[in-house]
Amino acid sequence: MVIDFNYTKTIRSFNITGYEHYPIHGTLESDIIFGWGNDKDEDYIEIKDLKDDNFLTNFKTHHYLKNNYYQLIHHSLIRIKEKFNIHILGHSLGLTDKSLLKEIFESDNCERIYLYLRSDQYNSEPLVSKQIDVENEYTKLTMAISRIIDDQMARIKVVNMQYSNYFPKNPN
């Protein structure tokens, strides 16, 4: 299964078969879902309590109900009792997707979270500088995860940097 938070055809450009593709935020060719996806945030709760629907239009919670991707993801990953690993490529792990990511990461079935790093963003000279950039990127992602799940769970589930891989090269 691939949960695709990107609107473009990046994942499909790899021509990989045999997986379910869920473009949770839509695609360039269909309804794109923009907005805030942290329905536990205090600001969201306050806005909801205002009882003015106009203020709720840009929250993902309501847009996820326009297609069945959220329910399929929830059923496949959370309700079914199969263990799974998560591989994160290119997602900032920002709070705009916190509610969905939290459900997935905190699932008892989620065993490991692999963070893929971008090698194409760093200069190859000097090598030490590149390593520092990679370490900073990894640390930034782990800090973002700590805003989604508690630190103890993150220490258990997130794969150490030494075992992290780089993004695969796009064949196109």
VMD Tcl script that builds the backbone (N, CA, C; Angstrom):
set m [mol new atoms 516]
animate dup $m
set s [atomselect $m all]
$s set {name element resname resid chain x y z} {
  {N N MET 1 A 0.836 -1.174 0.000}
  {CA C MET 1 A 0.000 0.000 0.000}
  {C C MET 1 A 0.883 1.239 0.000}
  {N N VAL 2 A 0.502 2.207 -0.799}
  {CA C VAL 2 A 1.168 3.508 -0.804}
  {C C VAL 2 A 0.117 4.564 -0.482}
  {N N ILE 3 A 0.358 5.279 0.625}
  {CA C ILE 3 A -0.474 6.434 0.951}
  {C C ILE 3 A 0.280 7.630 0.408}
  {N N ASP 4 A -0.261 8.224 -0.615}
  {CA C ASP 4 A 0.426 9.281 -1.350}
  {C C ASP 4 A -0.142 10.637 -0.933}
  {N N PHE 5 A 0.695 11.454 -0.308}
  {CA C PHE 5 A 0.282 12.791 0.120}
  {C C PHE 5 A 0.607 13.831 -0.950}
  {N N ASN 6 A 1.185 13.385 -2.051}
  {CA C ASN 6 A 1.625 14.261 -3.125}
  {C C ASN 6 A 0.552 14.264 -4.215}
  {N N TYR 7 A 0.334 15.381 -4.837}
  {CA C TYR 7 A -0.696 15.497 -5.874}
  {C C TYR 7 A -0.192 15.061 -7.249}
  {N N THR 8 A 1.104 14.914 -7.396}
  {CA C THR 8 A 1.688 14.644 -8.706}
  {C C THR 8 A 1.761 13.147 -8.983}
  {N N LYS 9 A 2.349 12.791 -10.111}
  {CA C LYS 9 A 2.457 11.391 -10.529}
  {C C LYS 9 A 3.796 10.762 -10.132}
  {N N THR 10 A 4.478 11.315 -9.147}
  {CA C THR 10 A 5.816 10.845 -8.790}
  {C C THR 10 A 5.843 9.352 -8.518}
  {N N ILE 11 A 5.006 8.874 -7.644}
  {CA C ILE 11 A 5.001 7.451 -7.289}
  {C C ILE 11 A 4.698 6.604 -8.513}
  {N N ARG 12 A 3.729 7.017 -9.301}
  {CA C ARG 12 A 3.356 6.243 -10.489}
  {C C ARG 12 A 4.456 6.231 -11.540}
  {N N SER 13 A 5.351 7.221 -11.522}
  {CA C SER 13 A 6.419 7.276 -12.521}
  {C C SER 13 A 7.449 6.164 -12.333}
  {N N PHE 14 A 7.447 5.508 -11.178}
  {CA C PHE 14 A 8.378 4.406 -10.942}
  {C C PHE 14 A 7.895 3.101 -11.566}
  {N N ASN 15 A 6.662 3.080 -12.056}
  {CA C ASN 15 A 6.088 1.905 -12.721}
  {C C ASN 15 A 6.166 0.646 -11.869}
  {N N ILE 16 A 5.890 0.786 -10.601}
  {CA C ILE 16 A 5.862 -0.350 -9.686}
  {C C ILE 16 A 4.439 -0.895 -9.696}
  {N N THR 17 A 4.319 -2.210 -9.726}
  {CA C THR 17 A 2.992 -2.821 -9.737}
  {C C THR 17 A 2.787 -3.641 -8.465}
  {N N GLY 18 A 1.555 -4.035 -8.254}
  {CA C GLY 18 A 1.250 -4.926 -7.145}
  {C C GLY 18 A 1.037 -4.236 -5.808}
  {N N TYR 19 A 0.652 -2.984 -5.835}
  {CA C TYR 19 A 0.359 -2.292 -4.581}
  {C C TYR 19 A -0.905 -1.454 -4.757}
  {N N GLU 20 A -1.536 -1.172 -3.642}
  {CA C GLU 20 A -2.698 -0.292 -3.651}
  {C C GLU 20 A -2.208 1.139 -3.494}
  {N N HIS 21 A -2.705 2.028 -4.328}
  {CA C HIS 21 A -2.280 3.431 -4.319}
  {C C HIS 21 A -3.436 4.287 -3.826}
  {N N TYR 22 A -3.205 5.007 -2.719}
  {CA C TYR 22 A -4.223 5.876 -2.150}
  {C C TYR 22 A -3.725 7.311 -2.139}
  {N N PRO 23 A -4.113 8.110 -3.128}
  {CA C PRO 23 A -3.739 9.533 -3.132}
  {C C PRO 23 A -4.651 10.306 -2.172}
  {N N ILE 24 A -4.324 10.259 -0.900}
  {CA C ILE 24 A -5.189 10.758 0.168}
  {C C ILE 24 A -5.580 12.222 -0.018}
  {N N HIS 25 A -4.728 13.005 -0.658}
  {CA C HIS 25 A -5.039 14.425 -0.885}
  {C C HIS 25 A -5.479 14.702 -2.313}
  {N N GLY 26 A -5.858 13.657 -3.045}
  {CA C GLY 26 A -6.290 13.832 -4.418}
  {C C GLY 26 A -5.111 13.849 -5.379}
  {N N THR 27 A -5.388 14.161 -6.623}
  {CA C THR 27 A -4.354 14.237 -7.654}
  {C C THR 27 A -4.553 15.527 -8.444}
  {N N LEU 28 A -3.595 15.810 -9.308}
  {CA C LEU 28 A -3.722 16.998 -10.152}
  {C C LEU 28 A -4.943 16.906 -11.062}
  {N N GLU 29 A -5.354 15.670 -11.381}
  {CA C GLU 29 A -6.484 15.459 -12.277}
  {C C GLU 29 A -7.821 15.385 -11.543}
  {N N SER 30 A -7.808 15.329 -10.229}
  {CA C SER 30 A -9.064 15.198 -9.482}
  {C C SER 30 A -9.081 16.183 -8.315}
  {N N ASP 31 A -10.046 16.028 -7.463}
  {CA C ASP 31 A -10.226 16.951 -6.343}
  {C C ASP 31 A -9.030 16.926 -5.399}
  {N N ILE 32 A -8.319 18.037 -5.327}
  {CA C ILE 32 A -7.184 18.165 -4.415}
  {C C ILE 32 A -7.709 18.610 -3.055}
  {N N ILE 33 A -7.190 17.981 -2.014}
  {CA C ILE 33 A -7.572 18.342 -0.647}
  {C C ILE 33 A -6.463 19.186 -0.043}
  {N N PHE 34 A -6.780 20.437 0.209}
  {CA C PHE 34 A -5.877 21.338 0.917}
  {C C PHE 34 A -6.429 21.532 2.323}
  {N N GLY 35 A -5.627 22.088 3.182}
  {CA C GLY 35 A -6.156 22.478 4.482}
  {C C GLY 35 A -5.387 21.917 5.646}
  {N N TRP 36 A -5.998 22.006 6.800}
  {CA C TRP 36 A -5.400 21.630 8.075}
  {C C TRP 36 A -5.944 20.270 8.475}
  {N N GLY 37 A -5.078 19.381 8.943}
  {CA C GLY 37 A -5.486 18.025 9.290}
  {C C GLY 37 A -5.133 17.625 10.702}
  {N N ASN 38 A -5.274 18.538 11.628}
  {CA C ASN 38 A -5.004 18.234 13.034}
  {C C ASN 38 A -6.268 18.547 13.827}
  {N N ASP 39 A -7.171 17.577 13.875}
  {CA C ASP 39 A -8.453 17.840 14.519}
  {C C ASP 39 A -8.404 17.762 16.043}
  {N N LYS 40 A -7.240 17.569 16.618}
  {CA C LYS 40 A -7.067 17.608 18.076}
  {C C LYS 40 A -6.465 18.942 18.527}
  {N N ASP 41 A -6.119 19.775 17.578}
  {CA C ASP 41 A -5.525 21.072 17.878}
  {C C ASP 41 A -6.536 21.961 18.611}
  {N N GLU 42 A -6.057 22.689 19.608}
  {CA C GLU 42 A -6.942 23.564 20.395}
  {C C GLU 42 A -7.646 24.602 19.520}
  {N N ASP 43 A -6.932 25.137 18.537}
  {CA C ASP 43 A -7.546 26.133 17.649}
  {C C ASP 43 A -8.706 25.527 16.859}
  {N N TYR 44 A -8.522 24.281 16.393}
  {CA C TYR 44 A -9.592 23.613 15.650}
  {C C TYR 44 A -10.823 23.444 16.538}
  {N N ILE 45 A -10.597 23.016 17.761}
  {CA C ILE 45 A -11.707 22.804 18.697}
  {C C ILE 45 A -12.438 24.119 18.971}
  {N N GLU 46 A -11.681 25.189 19.145}
  {CA C GLU 46 A -12.307 26.508 19.354}
  {C C GLU 46 A -13.120 26.937 18.136}
  {N N ILE 47 A -12.552 26.738 16.949}
  {CA C ILE 47 A -13.249 27.111 15.713}
  {C C ILE 47 A -14.532 26.294 15.566}
  {N N LYS 48 A -14.444 25.004 15.866}
  {CA C LYS 48 A -15.622 24.144 15.784}
  {C C LYS 48 A -16.713 24.618 16.746}
  {N N ASP 49 A -16.290 25.041 17.918}
  {CA C ASP 49 A -17.249 25.509 18.930}
  {C C ASP 49 A -17.925 26.825 18.553}
  {N N LEU 50 A -17.385 27.538 17.562}
  {CA C LEU 50 A -18.026 28.777 17.107}
  {C C LEU 50 A -19.347 28.507 16.384}
  {N N LYS 51 A -19.502 27.264 15.929}
  {CA C LYS 51 A -20.722 26.829 15.238}
  {C C LYS 51 A -20.984 27.606 13.949}
  {N N ASP 52 A -19.915 27.997 13.285}
  {CA C ASP 52 A -20.012 28.664 11.990}
  {C C ASP 52 A -19.293 27.778 10.972}
  {N N ASP 53 A -20.048 27.113 10.122}
  {CA C ASP 53 A -19.485 26.160 9.169}
  {C C ASP 53 A -18.461 26.773 8.228}
  {N N ASN 54 A -18.570 28.049 7.954}
  {CA C ASN 54 A -17.621 28.699 7.043}
  {C C ASN 54 A -16.186 28.574 7.532}
  {N N PHE 55 A -16.001 28.534 8.830}
  {CA C PHE 55 A -14.650 28.435 9.382}
  {C C PHE 55 A -14.078 27.019 9.279}
  {N N LEU 56 A -14.904 26.041 9.005}
  {CA C LEU 56 A -14.461 24.648 8.967}
  {C C LEU 56 A -14.145 24.148 7.562}
  {N N THR 57 A -14.323 24.989 6.563}
  {CA C THR 57 A -14.190 24.527 5.179}
  {C C THR 57 A -12.786 24.080 4.812}
  {N N ASN 58 A -11.766 24.546 5.487}
  {CA C ASN 58 A -10.397 24.180 5.120}
  {C C ASN 58 A -9.766 23.173 6.074}
  {N N PHE 59 A -10.581 22.360 6.701}
  {CA C PHE 59 A -10.064 21.293 7.551}
  {C C PHE 59 A -10.238 19.968 6.822}
  {N N LYS 60 A -9.167 19.196 6.756}
  {CA C LYS 60 A -9.157 17.963 5.972}
  {C C LYS 60 A -10.174 16.940 6.448}
  {N N THR 61 A -10.480 16.956 7.730}
  {CA C THR 61 A -11.429 15.998 8.294}
  {C C THR 61 A -12.694 15.906 7.449}
  {N N HIS 62 A -13.207 17.010 7.011}
  {CA C HIS 62 A -14.460 17.035 6.258}
  {C C HIS 62 A -14.248 16.630 4.797}
  {N N HIS 63 A -13.090 16.926 4.256}
  {CA C HIS 63 A -12.794 16.588 2.858}
  {C C HIS 63 A -12.455 15.109 2.691}
  {N N TYR 64 A -11.897 14.474 3.733}
  {CA C TYR 64 A -11.598 13.044 3.651}
  {C C TYR 64 A -12.858 12.217 3.417}
  {N N LEU 65 A -14.007 12.748 3.755}
  {CA C LEU 65 A -15.257 12.016 3.586}
  {C C LEU 65 A -15.805 12.100 2.166}
  {N N LYS 66 A -15.133 12.833 1.291}
  {CA C LYS 66 A -15.594 12.969 -0.094}
  {C C LYS 66 A -15.141 11.815 -0.979}
  {N N ASN 67 A -14.179 11.023 -0.507}
  {CA C ASN 67 A -13.779 9.811 -1.220}
  {C C ASN 67 A -13.569 8.715 -0.179}
  {N N ASN 68 A -13.214 7.527 -0.613}
  {CA C ASN 68 A -13.111 6.427 0.346}
  {C C ASN 68 A -11.676 6.102 0.754}
  {N N TYR 69 A -10.706 6.922 0.384}
  {CA C TYR 69 A -9.310 6.612 0.705}
  {C C TYR 69 A -9.062 6.524 2.206}
  {N N TYR 70 A -9.579 7.463 2.961}
  {CA C TYR 70 A -9.347 7.452 4.408}
  {C C TYR 70 A -9.883 6.154 5.026}
  {N N GLN 71 A -11.107 5.777 4.658}
  {CA C GLN 71 A -11.687 4.553 5.207}
  {C C GLN 71 A -10.901 3.318 4.779}
  {N N LEU 72 A -10.441 3.288 3.535}
  {CA C LEU 72 A -9.641 2.153 3.070}
  {C C LEU 72 A -8.326 2.052 3.835}
  {N N ILE 73 A -7.681 3.186 4.048}
  {CA C ILE 73 A -6.431 3.202 4.811}
  {C C ILE 73 A -6.697 2.741 6.238}
  {N N HIS 74 A -7.712 3.290 6.840}
  {CA C HIS 74 A -8.044 2.937 8.221}
  {C C HIS 74 A -8.344 1.444 8.331}
  {N N HIS 75 A -9.135 0.928 7.402}
  {CA C HIS 75 A -9.480 -0.495 7.432}
  {C C HIS 75 A -8.245 -1.365 7.206}
  {N N SER 76 A -7.433 -1.013 6.233}
  {CA C SER 76 A -6.277 -1.841 5.876}
  {C C SER 76 A -5.183 -1.825 6.931}
  {N N LEU 77 A -4.917 -0.664 7.512}
  {CA C LEU 77 A -3.776 -0.554 8.423}
  {C C LEU 77 A -4.141 -0.666 9.895}
  {N N ILE 78 A -5.278 -0.210 10.259}
  {CA C ILE 78 A -5.574 -0.093 11.681}
  {C C ILE 78 A -6.517 -1.197 12.159}
  {N N ARG 79 A -7.522 -1.519 11.394}
  {CA C ARG 79 A -8.484 -2.524 11.853}
  {C C ARG 79 A -8.028 -3.946 11.590}
  {N N ILE 80 A -7.300 -4.172 10.525}
  {CA C ILE 80 A -6.823 -5.521 10.227}
  {C C ILE 80 A -5.595 -5.781 11.085}
  {N N LYS 81 A -5.427 -6.977 11.539}
  {CA C LYS 81 A -4.388 -7.274 12.527}
  {C C LYS 81 A -3.064 -7.731 11.914}
  {N N GLU 82 A -2.719 -7.201 10.766}
  {CA C GLU 82 A -1.424 -7.527 10.167}
  {C C GLU 82 A -0.406 -6.469 10.539}
  {N N LYS 83 A 0.806 -6.906 10.829}
  {CA C LYS 83 A 1.890 -5.977 11.157}
  {C C LYS 83 A 2.353 -5.293 9.874}
  {N N PHE 84 A 2.802 -4.042 9.985}
  {CA C PHE 84 A 3.295 -3.321 8.817}
  {C C PHE 84 A 4.405 -2.367 9.223}
  {N N ASN 85 A 5.199 -1.984 8.235}
  {CA C ASN 85 A 6.231 -0.961 8.382}
  {C C ASN 85 A 5.832 0.234 7.534}
  {N N ILE 86 A 6.308 1.400 7.928}
  {CA C ILE 86 A 6.038 2.626 7.188}
  {C C ILE 86 A 7.343 3.122 6.588}
  {N N HIS 87 A 7.304 3.501 5.324}
  {CA C HIS 87 A 8.463 4.077 4.639}
  {C C HIS 87 A 8.067 5.486 4.214}
  {N N ILE 88 A 8.760 6.485 4.748}
  {CA C ILE 88 A 8.402 7.881 4.490}
  {C C ILE 88 A 9.389 8.490 3.510}
  {N N LEU 89 A 8.869 8.903 2.357}
  {CA C LEU 89 A 9.671 9.538 1.316}
  {C C LEU 89 A 9.090 10.911 1.015}
  {N N GLY 90 A 9.780 11.951 1.367}
  {CA C GLY 90 A 9.404 13.288 0.944}
  {C C GLY 90 A 8.304 13.972 1.719}
  {N N HIS 91 A 7.829 13.396 2.767}
  {CA C HIS 91 A 6.802 14.056 3.582}
  {C C HIS 91 A 7.501 14.803 4.705}
  {N N SER 92 A 7.114 16.038 4.930}
  {CA C SER 92 A 7.745 16.852 5.980}
  {C C SER 92 A 7.309 16.415 7.374}
  {N N LEU 93 A 6.272 15.605 7.443}
  {CA C LEU 93 A 5.685 15.178 8.713}
  {C C LEU 93 A 5.167 16.364 9.511}
  {N N GLY 94 A 4.712 17.370 8.785}
  {CA C GLY 94 A 4.170 18.562 9.421}
  {C C GLY 94 A 2.818 18.291 10.054}
  {N N LEU 95 A 2.385 19.225 10.853}
  {CA C LEU 95 A 1.152 19.057 11.613}
  {C C LEU 95 A -0.106 19.120 10.757}
  {N N THR 96 A 0.022 19.505 9.501}
  {CA C THR 96 A -1.167 19.568 8.651}
  {C C THR 96 A -1.748 18.181 8.383}
  {N N ASP 97 A -0.978 17.133 8.625}
  {CA C ASP 97 A -1.466 15.761 8.457}
  {C C ASP 97 A -1.416 14.980 9.767}
  {N N LYS 98 A -1.334 15.686 10.882}
  {CA C LYS 98 A -1.107 15.034 12.171}
  {C C LYS 98 A -2.144 13.965 12.509}
  {N N SER 99 A -3.418 14.247 12.344}
  {CA C SER 99 A -4.449 13.294 12.779}
  {C C SER 99 A -4.300 11.950 12.080}
  {N N LEU 100 A -4.164 11.960 10.770}
  {CA C LEU 100 A -4.019 10.714 10.021}
  {C C LEU 100 A -2.704 10.020 10.361}
  {N N LEU 101 A -1.602 10.779 10.372}
  {CA C LEU 101 A -0.305 10.172 10.677}
  {C C LEU 101 A -0.281 9.575 12.077}
  {N N LYS 102 A -0.866 10.248 13.029}
  {CA C LYS 102 A -0.910 9.756 14.415}
  {C C LYS 102 A -1.645 8.418 14.489}
  {N N GLU 103 A -2.778 8.321 13.815}
  {CA C GLU 103 A -3.526 7.058 13.806}
  {C C GLU 103 A -2.678 5.919 13.252}
  {N N ILE 104 A -1.963 6.195 12.178}
  {CA C ILE 104 A -1.154 5.158 11.542}
  {C C ILE 104 A 0.054 4.815 12.411}
  {N N PHE 105 A 0.799 5.827 12.839}
  {CA C PHE 105 A 2.018 5.598 13.620}
  {C C PHE 105 A 1.726 4.908 14.948}
  {N N GLU 106 A 0.615 5.261 15.592}
  {CA C GLU 106 A 0.309 4.705 16.910}
  {C C GLU 106 A -0.414 3.369 16.850}
  {N N SER 107 A -0.737 2.917 15.667}
  {CA C SER 107 A -1.376 1.613 15.538}
  {C C SER 107 A -0.463 0.539 16.135}
  {N N ASP 108 A -1.057 -0.391 16.865}
  {CA C ASP 108 A -0.279 -1.510 17.409}
  {C C ASP 108 A 0.344 -2.338 16.296}
  {N N ASN 109 A -0.232 -2.271 15.107}
  {CA C ASN 109 A 0.284 -3.040 13.972}
  {C C ASN 109 A 1.504 -2.396 13.325}
  {N N CYS 110 A 1.726 -1.116 13.580}
  {CA C CYS 110 A 2.892 -0.418 13.023}
  {C C CYS 110 A 4.126 -0.820 13.820}
  {N N GLU 111 A 5.051 -1.499 13.144}
  {CA C GLU 111 A 6.253 -1.947 13.838}
  {C C GLU 111 A 7.405 -0.962 13.713}
  {N N ARG 112 A 7.690 -0.502 12.489}
  {CA C ARG 112 A 8.856 0.349 12.248}
  {C C ARG 112 A 8.483 1.491 11.313}
  {N N ILE 113 A 9.198 2.614 11.486}
  {CA C ILE 113 A 9.032 3.784 10.622}
  {C C ILE 113 A 10.395 4.092 10.016}
  {N N TYR 114 A 10.499 3.961 8.705}
  {CA C TYR 114 A 11.746 4.217 7.981}
  {C C TYR 114 A 11.688 5.610 7.368}
  {N N LEU 115 A 12.704 6.406 7.610}
  {CA C LEU 115 A 12.798 7.753 7.045}
  {C C LEU 115 A 13.799 7.732 5.896}
  {N N TYR 116 A 13.341 8.053 4.702}
  {CA C TYR 116 A 14.232 8.116 3.545}
  {C C TYR 116 A 14.748 9.542 3.410}
  {N N LEU 117 A 16.017 9.657 3.123}
  {CA C LEU 117 A 16.676 10.962 3.062}
  {C C LEU 117 A 16.940 11.346 1.617}
  {N N ARG 118 A 17.031 12.638 1.369}
  {CA C ARG 118 A 17.244 13.149 0.010}
  {C C ARG 118 A 18.719 13.437 -0.206}
  {N N SER 119 A 19.332 12.697 -1.081}
  {CA C SER 119 A 20.744 12.932 -1.391}
  {C C SER 119 A 20.912 13.992 -2.468}
  {N N ASP 120 A 19.859 14.276 -3.219}
  {CA C ASP 120 A 19.967 15.214 -4.333}
  {C C ASP 120 A 19.980 16.671 -3.891}
  {N N GLN 121 A 19.713 16.940 -2.631}
  {CA C GLN 121 A 19.662 18.324 -2.159}
  {C C GLN 121 A 21.001 18.838 -1.655}
  {N N TYR 122 A 21.972 17.977 -1.560}
  {CA C TYR 122 A 23.218 18.369 -0.913}
  {C C TYR 122 A 24.375 18.353 -1.892}
  {N N ASN 123 A 25.281 19.270 -1.697}
  {CA C ASN 123 A 26.493 19.295 -2.507}
  {C C ASN 123 A 27.332 18.075 -2.181}
  {N N SER 124 A 28.052 17.583 -3.150}
  {CA C SER 124 A 28.912 16.430 -2.893}
  {C C SER 124 A 30.262 16.858 -2.332}
  {N N GLU 125 A 30.531 18.136 -2.318}
  {CA C GLU 125 A 31.801 18.656 -1.794}
  {C C GLU 125 A 31.538 19.570 -0.620}
  {N N PRO 126 A 32.236 19.532 0.423}
  {CA C PRO 126 A 33.018 18.390 0.878}
  {C C PRO 126 A 32.109 17.336 1.499}
  {N N LEU 127 A 32.578 16.143 1.614}
  {CA C LEU 127 A 31.802 15.019 2.112}
  {C C LEU 127 A 31.313 15.252 3.543}
  {N N VAL 128 A 32.142 15.859 4.374}
  {CA C VAL 128 A 31.765 16.117 5.771}
  {C C VAL 128 A 30.551 17.038 5.827}
  {N N SER 129 A 30.524 18.065 4.995}
  {CA C SER 129 A 29.403 18.996 4.961}
  {C C SER 129 A 28.122 18.277 4.539}
  {N N LYS 130 A 28.234 17.378 3.564}
  {CA C LYS 130 A 27.070 16.616 3.108}
  {C C LYS 130 A 26.528 15.758 4.250}
  {N N GLN 131 A 27.414 15.128 5.013}
  {CA C GLN 131 A 26.984 14.285 6.125}
  {C C GLN 131 A 26.249 15.111 7.180}
  {N N ILE 132 A 26.737 16.302 7.452}
  {CA C ILE 132 A 26.075 17.178 8.426}
  {C C ILE 132 A 24.682 17.550 7.932}
  {N N ASP 133 A 24.542 17.858 6.638}
  {CA C ASP 133 A 23.235 18.183 6.069}
  {C C ASP 133 A 22.267 17.008 6.200}
  {N N VAL 134 A 22.751 15.799 5.929}
  {CA C VAL 134 A 21.917 14.603 6.034}
  {C C VAL 134 A 21.492 14.388 7.485}
  {N N GLU 135 A 22.426 14.547 8.406}
  {CA C GLU 135 A 22.096 14.398 9.828}
  {C C GLU 135 A 21.070 15.442 10.260}
  {N N ASN 136 A 21.218 16.660 9.778}
  {CA C ASN 136 A 20.249 17.710 10.107}
  {C C ASN 136 A 18.864 17.374 9.560}
  {N N GLU 137 A 18.818 16.839 8.343}
  {CA C GLU 137 A 17.534 16.460 7.751}
  {C C GLU 137 A 16.879 15.358 8.575}
  {N N TYR 138 A 17.657 14.346 8.944}
  {CA C TYR 138 A 17.129 13.240 9.736}
  {C C TYR 138 A 16.603 13.754 11.082}
  {N N THR 139 A 17.392 14.598 11.742}
  {CA C THR 139 A 16.992 15.149 13.039}
  {C C THR 139 A 15.723 15.979 12.907}
  {N N LYS 140 A 15.625 16.747 11.840}
  {CA C LYS 140 A 14.428 17.565 11.602}
  {C C LYS 140 A 13.184 16.678 11.469}
  {N N LEU 141 A 13.324 15.558 10.766}
  {CA C LEU 141 A 12.201 14.634 10.613}
  {C C LEU 141 A 11.824 13.984 11.944}
  {N N THR 142 A 12.829 13.615 12.749}
  {CA C THR 142 A 12.513 13.002 14.043}
  {C C THR 142 A 11.855 14.007 14.987}
  {N N MET 143 A 12.250 15.264 14.897}
  {CA C MET 143 A 11.582 16.292 15.706}
  {C C MET 143 A 10.131 16.460 15.265}
  {N N ALA 144 A 9.902 16.393 13.961}
  {CA C ALA 144 A 8.529 16.491 13.450}
  {C C ALA 144 A 7.695 15.303 13.934}
  {N N ILE 145 A 8.288 14.107 13.936}
  {CA C ILE 145 A 7.574 12.927 14.433}
  {C C ILE 145 A 7.224 13.098 15.904}
  {N N SER 146 A 8.112 13.736 16.671}
  {CA C SER 146 A 7.856 13.918 18.107}
  {C C SER 146 A 6.653 14.825 18.365}
  {N N ARG 147 A 6.238 15.578 17.369}
  {CA C ARG 147 A 5.032 16.400 17.504}
  {C C ARG 147 A 3.769 15.602 17.159}
  {N N ILE 148 A 3.974 14.400 16.627}
  {CA C ILE 148 A 2.853 13.552 16.224}
  {C C ILE 148 A 2.620 12.433 17.239}
  {N N ILE 149 A 3.684 11.743 17.628}
  {CA C ILE 149 A 3.587 10.667 18.614}
  {C C ILE 149 A 4.544 10.966 19.756}
  {N N ASP 150 A 4.356 10.294 20.886}
  {CA C ASP 150 A 5.226 10.602 22.017}
  {C C ASP 150 A 6.642 10.078 21.771}
  {N N ASP 151 A 7.587 10.675 22.475}
  {CA C ASP 151 A 9.004 10.401 22.230}
  {C C ASP 151 A 9.381 8.947 22.462}
  {N N GLN 152 A 8.808 8.304 23.475}
  {CA C GLN 152 A 9.147 6.908 23.731}
  {C C GLN 152 A 8.722 6.031 22.558}
  {N N MET 153 A 7.531 6.246 22.049}
  {CA C MET 153 A 7.067 5.476 20.905}
  {C C MET 153 A 7.952 5.747 19.692}
  {N N ALA 154 A 8.340 6.995 19.503}
  {CA C ALA 154 A 9.218 7.341 18.380}
  {C C ALA 154 A 10.555 6.614 18.509}
  {N N ARG 155 A 11.115 6.575 19.702}
  {CA C ARG 155 A 12.414 5.897 19.894}
  {C C ARG 155 A 12.317 4.411 19.589}
  {N N ILE 156 A 11.163 3.836 19.819}
  {CA C ILE 156 A 10.973 2.406 19.568}
  {C C ILE 156 A 10.712 2.135 18.089}
  {N N LYS 157 A 9.897 2.957 17.450}
  {CA C LYS 157 A 9.442 2.652 16.092}
  {C C LYS 157 A 10.310 3.236 14.984}
  {N N VAL 158 A 10.899 4.407 15.192}
  {CA C VAL 158 A 11.671 5.046 14.116}
  {C C VAL 158 A 13.020 4.346 13.978}
  {N N VAL 159 A 13.349 3.963 12.756}
  {CA C VAL 159 A 14.611 3.279 12.470}
  {C C VAL 159 A 15.758 4.277 12.591}
  {N N ASN 160 A 16.837 3.856 13.224}
  {CA C ASN 160 A 18.007 4.716 13.425}
  {C C ASN 160 A 18.548 5.244 12.106}
  {N N MET 161 A 19.158 6.418 12.180}
  {CA C MET 161 A 19.686 7.071 10.984}
  {C C MET 161 A 20.668 6.177 10.231}
  {N N GLN 162 A 21.469 5.422 10.937}
  {CA C GLN 162 A 22.473 4.586 10.262}
  {C C GLN 162 A 21.831 3.535 9.363}
  {N N TYR 163 A 20.559 3.222 9.582}
  {CA C TYR 163 A 19.863 2.243 8.747}
  {C C TYR 163 A 18.901 2.900 7.756}
  {N N SER 164 A 18.896 4.221 7.720}
  {CA C SER 164 A 18.034 4.933 6.777}
  {C C SER 164 A 18.657 4.917 5.392}
  {N N ASN 165 A 17.813 4.922 4.399}
  {CA C ASN 165 A 18.266 4.932 3.014}
  {C C ASN 165 A 17.951 6.273 2.373}
  {N N TYR 166 A 18.493 6.448 1.167}
  {CA C TYR 166 A 18.196 7.633 0.378}
  {C C TYR 166 A 17.031 7.332 -0.552}
  {N N PHE 167 A 16.384 8.399 -0.993}
  {CA C PHE 167 A 15.315 8.264 -1.976}
  {C C PHE 167 A 15.823 7.447 -3.154}
  {N N PRO 168 A 14.970 6.613 -3.724}
  {CA C PRO 168 A 15.358 5.971 -4.982}
  {C C PRO 168 A 15.380 7.014 -6.096}
  {N N LYS 169 A 16.207 6.804 -7.073}
  {CA C LYS 169 A 16.280 7.720 -8.216}
  {C C LYS 169 A 15.078 7.500 -9.119}
  {N N ASN 170 A 14.473 8.588 -9.537}
  {CA C ASN 170 A 13.344 8.516 -10.445}
  {C C ASN 170 A 13.850 8.089 -11.818}
  {N N PRO 171 A 13.258 7.044 -12.403}
  {CA C PRO 171 A 13.742 6.540 -13.690}
  {C C PRO 171 A 13.501 7.488 -14.856}
  {N N ASN 172 A 12.651 8.478 -14.689}
  {CA C ASN 172 A 12.318 9.382 -15.806}
  {C C ASN 172 A 13.187 10.600 -15.828}
}
mol reanalyze $m
mol bondsrecalc $m
mol representation Tube
mol addrep $m
